[in-house]
Amino acid sequence: MKKKFLFLVLLLTFVLPTFADASNGEDKKNVKLTDFEITNPKEEAAIVPGENIVLTGIGVEKDKIDIEVYSVKRTLPKDKDKEKEAVIKKLNNSYVVNVDALKVFAQEIELKEGENLVVITVTRGDRKYTVNKTVNYNKNMELNKIIRQLEYKDSVN
């Protein structure tokens, strides 16, 4: 019985992901780009110690990349009737980058302290695709790192 169960688990783990899902062609708007990738920041949400980061990625030659950086403020509802928090987004910077013949792009972007929403819009021909990244700029991270290094040096001596 254990062998059959193990075989079934292995079958589900390795064989089923190789089959493609059937599509009726109705959901054309939510098609993902398979030849486009943001390589930095890799995660959907990242924490960085500096106010500038370099957004890098891979695309197709002649892709137009629009980058908008919003600072985000979240506030709790004052009324008990409202269950959702209020989210205020303010556009801080916008950039336009074109993918070159090497199929890469890079753009240094400036962040505000706290939560930043980075909206990346790829224009390929007459179609547009959007990728969102959340980047939290915490200037105290670098200070905390330096303090920990100093504490470590003091404990060694």
N, C-alpha and C positions, 0 to 999 in steps of 0.2 A: 504494500500500500504506500509506503514511504517513497519507494522508487517511482511509482506512478505519479505521485504528487510532485516530486522533484522534477520529473520529466515535464509535467504540465507547466510548472513554474518557469523552467528554462525555455520551453516552447513559447510561452506568453512573453517572456522577457526579450528573447532574441529574434524570433521569427515574425511575430505580429507587427512590430514597428517598421518592418521592411515593406509592408503593403501600403500603397497610397490610398487615401480616402477618396471615395467617389464624389464627384462634383457635378451638379446639374447646370453650372455656369451662371447661376443667378447672382452670386455674391462677388461680382467683379470689382467692386469698390474696395473691398478689404483684402485684396491680393497683396501679399508681402513681397518685397523685393528680395530675391535670393542672391543677387549680385551687388548688394549694398550693405555695408556694415560700418558701424561706429566702433573704432578700435580704442579710443580714449575719450571719455570714460567708458569703460567696458560695461559696468553695471548700470542698471536702470536708475539706481539711486546711489550717489557717491558722496563722501565727505572729504573735503580737501582743506589743507592748511593755508594755501595761498590765495590771493585775490584774483590771480590769473591762472587759467589752465589752457592747454592747447587741445582743442577738439580735433581729432584726427579720424580718418575713415577711408574706406575703399568704395569705389563706385564705378560707373561706366563713363568713359570719355564723353565730354560735353554735358554731363549732368550739371544742373544748376542747383546749388545748395543755399537755401535761405536759412539763416540762424537768427533766432530771436531769443534774447535773454530777459526773463521777467524776474523781478524780486517778488517773493510771495510772503504775505502776512496772513496768519491765521488767527482768528479771534473766536472765543467761545460765545454762544448765543446769550444775550442778556435776558431774553424772554424764555420762560420755561416751556412755552408752547413750541418754540422752534427747536428742533432736534439737531439740525445740521450746524456745523461751525461755519462762520463766514470766512471766505477766502478772497483776499484782495491781491490782484496781480497788477504790477506796474512794469511796463516795458522800459528797460534800462538801455539796452543796446541791440542793434541789429547788424548783421553782416551778410554779405553775399560772396560765395566762393564757387568757382567752377572746377570741375574735376579735370585734371590734365591727362596727357597721353599715357602717363604712368599709372593711371586709374587710382590715384590717391589724392586726398585733400587734407589740408591742415589750416586751422584758424585759431589764433590766440583770442580768447574771450575773457572779458572782465566780469567778475562776479561782485555782487554786493554781499555784505555780511549777512549770514542767515541762509534761508532757503531760497534757491534760485531754480526756476523752471527754464530749461533750455529746449526750445521747440525747433526741430530741424525738419525743414520741408524740402524734399527732393523733387525737382521738376525734370521729368524725362519726356521729351516731346510735348504732348498736350496733357499728360497725366501728372498728378501730384500725389506724393506719398509723405506722410508725416511720422516722425519719431520723436518721442518726448523723453527727456532725461531730467532727473532732479539732482542738483548738485548743491550740497550744503557747504558753505564757506564758514569755517570756524577758525578765526585767527588765534584763538587760545590754544589750539592743538599744537602749534609749533612751540609756543611758550611752555606748555606742559611737557613736551618732549625734552626741551633744554633743561628744565628743572629736574626731570627724572635722571638725565645724564649726569647732572651735577651731584644729585643725591647718591647715585651709584659710585661716582668717583670718590666721594667722601667716605662711603662705607668700605671701599677697597683699601684706602690709605689708613 
